[in-house]
Amino acid sequence: MFKAQVSALQLEIGFGGGEHLLHRATEVPETGFIGVEPFVNGMAKMMTALGKTPLANLRVYDDDATRLLDWLPSGSLDGIDLLYPDPWPKKKHWKRRFVGAANLGRFARVLKAGGRFRFASDIDSYVNWTLLACRDHGAFAWQAEDAANWHRPYEGWPGTRYEAKAIREGRRPAYLTFVRK
């Protein structure tokens, strides 16, 4: 699948402009990264960046992430990142949120035992939604070490455009990590 030999496999769903995905793929060349972005502008930015600096450990997919999740073999991923997904802030639209029982079932199937699901958002209702959905699903254990843990960026975190905008607008991002039981 990759031009380079990889020892782990990571999926990023909705990579936007690709800043985080490019940073991680450059930082950890022994890990294979698959980035999913269905929107043409994000994919165009990524392809432009990869044209300048090709990465042998990175592949991209420009369709619905659920199709890729359904195609991947069980227990094939070491981690999944869902960073600043569309929050669908109106309550009547919450059913459209990516985090839900069906997609958590997909995550549980493709993640190895001990694999990580990382979720970042600045929308409190979506953070709470995700905490409750993961608790109710049962396949994931939340990894908060202390009360402030979930407001600290992940180790080596490069930041994203969405995060910078949220901070400028006075919203406090949350960084949740769940481990596949």
Phi and psi in degrees as GROMACS dihedral restraints (atoms count N, CA, C in turn):
[ dihedral_restraints ]
;  ai    aj    ak    al  type     phi  dphi    fc
    3     4     5     6     1  -117.0    20    10
    4     5     6     7     1   153.1    20    10
    6     7     8     9     1   -74.4    20    10
    7     8     9    10     1   -21.3    20    10
    9    10    11    12     1  -105.0    20    10
   10    11    12    13     1   155.7    20    10
   12    13    14    15     1   -74.2    20    10
   13    14    15    16     1   127.1    20    10
   15    16    17    18     1  -123.7    20    10
   16    17    18    19     1   150.1    20    10
   18    19    20    21     1  -110.9    20    10
   19    20    21    22     1    -5.4    20    10
   21    22    23    24     1  -148.5    20    10
   22    23    24    25     1   162.7    20    10
   24    25    26    27     1  -134.5    20    10
   25    26    27    28     1   127.2    20    10
   27    28    29    30     1  -125.4    20    10
   28    29    30    31     1   140.3    20    10
   30    31    32    33     1  -117.6    20    10
   31    32    33    34     1   132.6    20    10
   33    34    35    36     1  -117.3    20    10
   34    35    36    37     1   122.0    20    10
   36    37    38    39     1   -98.6    20    10
   37    38    39    40     1   123.0    20    10
   39    40    41    42     1    73.3    20    10
   40    41    42    43     1    63.4    20    10
   42    43    44    45     1   -77.0    20    10
   43    44    45    46     1    -3.5    20    10
   45    46    47    48     1    59.6    20    10
   46    47    48    49     1  -123.5    20    10
   48    49    50    51     1   -78.0    20    10
   49    50    51    52     1   -10.3    20    10
   51    52    53    54     1    89.8    20    10
   52    53    54    55     1     5.2    20    10
   54    55    56    57     1   -55.7    20    10
   55    56    57    58     1   -50.9    20    10
   57    58    59    60     1   -65.2    20    10
   58    59    60    61     1   -46.3    20    10
   60    61    62    63     1   -62.2    20    10
   61    62    63    64     1   -44.8    20    10
   63    64    65    66     1   -63.1    20    10
   64    65    66    67     1   -42.1    20    10
   66    67    68    69     1   -60.0    20    10
   67    68    69    70     1   -49.0    20    10
   69    70    71    72     1   -65.5    20    10
   70    71    72    73     1   -42.6    20    10
   72    73    74    75     1   -65.3    20    10
   73    74    75    76     1   -33.1    20    10
   75    76    77    78     1   -74.4    20    10
   76    77    78    79     1   -40.6    20    10
   78    79    80    81     1   -70.1    20    10
   79    80    81    82     1   -32.6    20    10
   81    82    83    84     1  -127.6    20    10
   82    83    84    85     1    75.1    20    10
   84    85    86    87     1   -67.0    20    10
   85    86    87    88     1   -17.0    20    10
   87    88    89    90     1   -83.9    20    10
   88    89    90    91     1    -4.4    20    10
   90    91    92    93     1  -103.7    20    10
   91    92    93    94     1   135.7    20    10
   93    94    95    96     1   -86.2    20    10
   94    95    96    97     1   134.5    20    10
   96    97    98    99     1  -118.5    20    10
   97    98    99   100     1   135.2    20    10
   99   100   101   102     1  -116.9    20    10
  100   101   102   103     1   123.8    20    10
  102   103   104   105     1  -109.2    20    10
  103   104   105   106     1   134.5    20    10
  105   106   107   108     1  -114.4    20    10
  106   107   108   109     1   126.9    20    10
  108   109   110   111     1  -151.0    20    10
  109   110   111   112     1   110.3    20    10
  111   112   113   114     1   -80.9    20    10
  112   113   114   115     1   -12.8    20    10
  114   115   116   117     1   -92.1    20    10
  115   116   117   118     1   134.7    20    10
  117   118   119   120     1   -62.8    20    10
  118   119   120   121     1   -36.8    20    10
  120   121   122   123     1   -64.3    20    10
  121   122   123   124     1   -43.5    20    10
  123   124   125   126     1   -64.2    20    10
  124   125   126   127     1   -42.7    20    10
  126   127   128   129     1   -65.1    20    10
  127   128   129   130     1   -39.1    20    10
  129   130   131   132     1   -63.5    20    10
  130   131   132   133     1   -41.9    20    10
  132   133   134   135     1   -61.6    20    10
  133   134   135   136     1   -43.1    20    10
  135   136   137   138     1   -64.4    20    10
  136   137   138   139     1   -45.4    20    10
  138   139   140   141     1   -65.2    20    10
  139   140   141   142     1   -35.7    20    10
  141   142   143   144     1   -63.7    20    10
  142   143   144   145     1   -45.7    20    10
  144   145   146   147     1   -63.2    20    10
  145   146   147   148     1   -42.6    20    10
  147   148   149   150     1   -70.4    20    10
  148   149   150   151     1   -26.7    20    10
  150   151   152   153     1   -65.7    20    10
  151   152   153   154     1   -33.5    20    10
  153   154   155   156     1   -81.6    20    10
  154   155   156   157     1   -39.3    20    10
  156   157   158   159     1  -136.8    20    10
  157   158   159   160     1    87.3    20    10
  159   160   161   162     1   -63.7    20    10
  160   161   162   163     1   142.8    20    10
  162   163   164   165     1  -123.3    20    10
  163   164   165   166     1   121.3    20    10
  165   166   167   168     1   -74.3    20    10
  166   167   168   169     1   -12.0    20    10
  168   169   170   171     1  -107.1    20    10
  169   170   171   172     1    19.5    20    10
  171   172   173   174     1  -130.5    20    10
  172   173   174   175     1   132.7    20    10
  174   175   176   177     1  -129.2    20    10
  175   176   177   178     1   150.3    20    10
  177   178   179   180     1  -125.0    20    10
  178   179   180   181     1   153.8    20    10
  180   181   182   183     1  -134.8    20    10
  181   182   183   184     1   127.3    20    10
  183   184   185   186     1  -107.5    20    10
  184   185   186   187     1    34.0    20    10
  186   187   188   189     1  -130.5    20    10
  187   188   189   190     1  -166.7    20    10
  189   190   191   192     1   -66.1    20    10
  190   191   192   193     1   127.3    20    10
  192   193   194   195     1   -60.4    20    10
  193   194   195   196     1   -30.2    20    10
  195   196   197   198     1   -64.3    20    10
  196   197   198   199     1   -32.6    20    10
  198   199   200   201     1   -64.7    20    10
  199   200   201   202     1   -42.6    20    10
  201   202   203   204     1   -66.3    20    10
  202   203   204   205     1   -44.5    20    10
  204   205   206   207     1   -59.2    20    10
  205   206   207   208     1   -40.0    20    10
  207   208   209   210     1   -68.8    20    10
  208   209   210   211     1   -27.4    20    10
  210   211   212   213     1   -82.0    20    10
  211   212   213   214     1   -33.0    20    10
  213   214   215   216     1   -63.8    20    10
  214   215   216   217     1   144.1    20    10
  216   217   218   219     1   -66.7    20    10
  217   218   219   220     1   151.8    20    10
  219   220   221   222     1   -59.0    20    10
  220   221   222   223     1   140.3    20    10
  222   223   224   225     1    64.1    20    10
  223   224   225   226     1    27.8    20    10
  225   226   227   228     1   -94.5    20    10
  226   227   228   229     1   -16.6    20    10
  228   229   230   231     1  -106.9    20    10
  229   230   231   232     1   143.4    20    10
  231   232   233   234     1   -90.6    20    10
  232   233   234   235     1   -22.6    20    10
  234   235   236   237     1  -165.0    20    10
  235   236   237   238     1   154.9    20    10
  237   238   239   240     1  -132.4    20    10
  238   239   240   241     1   129.8    20    10
  240   241   242   243     1  -112.1    20    10
  241   242   243   244     1   130.2    20    10
  243   244   245   246     1  -127.3    20    10
  244   245   246   247     1    98.5    20    10
  246   247   248   249     1  -112.6    20    10
  247   248   249   250     1   118.4    20    10
  249   250   251   252     1    53.2    20    10
  250   251   252   253     1    52.9    20    10
  252   253   254   255     1   -69.6    20    10
  253   254   255   256     1   163.5    20    10
  255   256   257   258     1   -55.0    20    10
  256   257   258   259     1   120.7    20    10
  258   259   260   261     1   -80.4    20    10
  259   260   261   262     1   -12.1    20    10
  261   262   263   264     1    40.1    20    10
  262   263   264   265     1    70.1    20    10
  264   265   266   267     1   -67.3    20    10
  265   266   267   268     1   -25.3    20    10
  267   268   269   270     1   -75.1    20    10
  268   269   270   271     1   133.1    20    10
  270   271   272   273     1   -55.2    20    10
  271   272   273   274     1   -36.0    20    10
  273   274   275   276     1   -67.2    20    10
  274   275   276   277     1   -14.4    20    10
  276   277   278   279     1  -103.5    20    10
  277   278   279   280     1    -0.9    20    10
  279   280   281   282     1   -57.4    20    10
  280   281   282   283     1   -28.2    20    10
  282   283   284   285     1   -63.6    20    10
  283   284   285   286     1   -16.7    20    10
  285   286   287   288     1   -84.1    20    10
  286   287   288   289     1   -10.7    20    10
  288   289   290   291     1   -59.8    20    10
  289   290   291   292     1   144.0    20    10
  291   292   293   294     1   -66.2    20    10
  292   293   294   295     1   -36.6    20    10
  294   295   296   297     1   -78.4    20    10
  295   296   297   298     1   120.0    20    10
  297   298   299   300     1  -168.9    20    10
  298   299   300   301     1   175.3    20    10
  300   301   302   303     1   -56.5    20    10
  301   302   303   304     1   -43.4    20    10
  303   304   305   306     1   -64.6    20    10
  304   305   306   307     1   -47.3    20    10
  306   307   308   309     1   -73.7    20    10
  307   308   309   310     1   -31.6    20    10
  309   310   311   312     1   -65.1    20    10
  310   311   312   313     1   -34.0    20    10
  312   313   314   315     1   -62.5    20    10
  313   314   315   316     1   -41.2    20    10
  315   316   317   318     1   -63.5    20    10
  316   317   318   319     1   -44.9    20    10
  318   319   320   321     1   -58.8    20    10
  319   320   321   322     1   -46.9    20    10
  321   322   323   324     1   -59.9    20    10
  322   323   324   325     1   -36.8    20    10
  324   325   326   327     1   -70.2    20    10
  325   326   327   328     1   -43.9    20    10
  327   328   329   330     1   -87.0    20    10
  328   329   330   331     1   -19.7    20    10
  330   331   332   333     1   -79.4    20    10
  331   332   333   334     1   140.4    20    10
  333   334   335   336     1   -69.2    20    10
  334   335   336   337     1   156.9    20    10
  336   337   338   339     1   -58.3    20    10
  337   338   339   340     1   130.5    20    10
  339   340   341   342     1    88.1    20    10
  340   341   342   343     1    -5.3    20    10
  342   343   344   345     1   -68.7    20    10
  343   344   345   346     1   155.3    20    10
  345   346   347   348     1  -109.0    20    10
  346   347   348   349     1   139.3    20    10
  348   349   350   351     1  -112.9    20    10
  349   350   351   352     1   116.8    20    10
  351   352   353   354     1  -110.3    20    10
  352   353   354   355     1   134.3    20    10
  354   355   356   357     1  -131.4    20    10
  355   356   357   358     1   126.7    20    10
  357   358   359   360     1  -125.3    20    10
  358   359   360   361     1   137.5    20    10
  360   361   362   363     1  -160.0    20    10
  361   362   363   364     1   156.3    20    10
  363   364   365   366     1  -109.1    20    10
  364   365   366   367     1     7.5    20    10
  366   367   368   369     1  -103.7    20    10
  367   368   369   370     1   107.4    20    10
  369   370   371   372     1   -54.6    20    10
  370   371   372   373     1   -40.8    20    10
  372   373   374   375     1   -64.9    20    10
  373   374   375   376     1   -32.3    20    10
  375   376   377   378     1   -76.6    20    10
  376   377   378   379     1   -35.1    20    10
  378   379   380   381     1   -62.1    20    10
  379   380   381   382     1   -48.5    20    10
  381   382   383   384     1   -62.0    20    10
  382   383   384   385     1   -42.4    20    10
  384   385   386   387     1   -56.1    20    10
  385   386   387   388     1   -46.0    20    10
  387   388   389   390     1   -67.4    20    10
  388   389   390   391     1   -42.8    20    10
  390   391   392   393     1   -58.3    20    10
  391   392   393   394     1   -47.0    20    10
  393   394   395   396     1   -67.6    20    10
  394   395   396   397     1   -41.7    20    10
  396   397   398   399     1   -63.1    20    10
  397   398   399   400     1   -42.3    20    10
  399   400   401   402     1   -69.0    20    10
  400   401   402   403     1   -38.7    20    10
  402   403   404   405     1   -62.3    20    10
  403   404   405   406     1   -46.5    20    10
  405   406   407   408     1   -68.0    20    10
  406   407   408   409     1   -31.0    20    10
  408   409   410   411     1   -66.9    20    10
  409   410   411   412     1   -42.3    20    10
  411   412   413   414     1    91.8    20    10
  412   413   414   415     1   -12.4    20    10
  414   415   416   417     1   -90.0    20    10
  415   416   417   418     1    -3.9    20    10
  417   418   419   420     1  -127.1    20    10
  418   419   420   421     1   142.3    20    10
  420   421   422   423     1  -114.1    20    10
  421   422   423   424     1   126.7    20    10
  423   424   425   426     1   -72.2    20    10
  424   425   426   427     1   136.5    20    10
  426   427   428   429     1  -108.2    20    10
  427   428   429   430     1    39.6    20    10
  429   430   431   432     1   -75.4    20    10
  430   431   432   433     1   127.2    20    10
  432   433   434   435     1   -88.8    20    10
  433   434   435   436     1   -29.4    20    10
  435   436   437   438     1  -155.9    20    10
  436   437   438   439     1   177.3    20    10
  438   439   440   441     1   -62.1    20    10
  439   440   441   442     1   -29.9    20    10
  441   442   443   444     1   -91.1    20    10
  442   443   444   445     1   -10.4    20    10
  444   445   446   447     1   -53.4    20    10
  445   446   447   448     1   -42.9    20    10
  447   448   449   450     1   -77.7    20    10
  448   449   450   451     1    -2.6    20    10
  450   451   452   453     1  -105.5    20    10
  451   452   453   454     1     2.7    20    10
  453   454   455   456     1   -95.4    20    10
  454   455   456   457     1   131.2    20    10
  456   457   458   459     1   -59.8    20    10
  457   458   459   460     1   156.1    20    10
  459   460   461   462     1   -61.8    20    10
  460   461   462   463     1   152.8    20    10
  462   463   464   465     1   -58.2    20    10
  463   464   465   466     1   132.3    20    10
  465   466   467   468     1    74.7    20    10
  466   467   468   469     1    12.8    20    10
  468   469   470   471     1   -65.2    20    10
  469   470   471   472     1   122.7    20    10
  471   472   473   474     1   -86.2    20    10
  472   473   474   475     1   -10.7    20    10
  474   475   476   477     1    82.8    20    10
  475   476   477   478     1   164.4    20    10
  477   478   479   480     1  -136.2    20    10
  478   479   480   481     1   165.4    20    10
  480   481   482   483     1   -60.3    20    10
  481   482   483   484     1   -41.6    20    10
  483   484   485   486     1   -64.6    20    10
  484   485   486   487     1   -39.7    20    10
  486   487   488   489     1   -63.3    20    10
  487   488   489   490     1   -46.6    20    10
  489   490   491   492     1   -59.5    20    10
  490   491   492   493     1   -41.7    20    10
  492   493   494   495     1   -63.8    20    10
  493   494   495   496     1   -44.0    20    10
  495   496   497   498     1   -59.9    20    10
  496   497   498   499     1   -45.2    20    10
  498   499   500   501     1   -64.9    20    10
  499   500   501   502     1   -43.4    20    10
  501   502   503   504     1   -57.7    20    10
  502   503   504   505     1   -36.3    20    10
  504   505   506   507     1   -89.2    20    10
  505   506   507   508     1     7.4    20    10
  507   508   509   510     1    85.0    20    10
  508   509   510   511     1    13.0    20    10
  510   511   512   513     1   -95.2    20    10
  511   512   513   514     1   145.8    20    10
  513   514   515   516     1  -102.3    20    10
  514   515   516   517     1   116.6    20    10
  516   517   518   519     1   -68.1    20    10
  517   518   519   520     1   152.4    20    10
  519   520   521   522     1  -121.1    20    10
  520   521   522   523     1   143.9    20    10
  522   523   524   525     1  -126.0    20    10
  523   524   525   526     1   101.7    20    10
  525   526   527   528     1  -100.4    20    10
  526   527   528   529     1   140.8    20    10
  528   529   530   531     1  -127.3    20    10
  529   530   531   532     1   129.3    20    10
  531   532   533   534     1  -121.5    20    10
  532   533   534   535     1   142.5    20    10
  534   535   536   537     1  -110.8    20    10
  535   536   537   538     1   136.0    20    10
  537   538   539   540     1   -70.4    20    10
  538   539   540   541     1   122.3    20    10
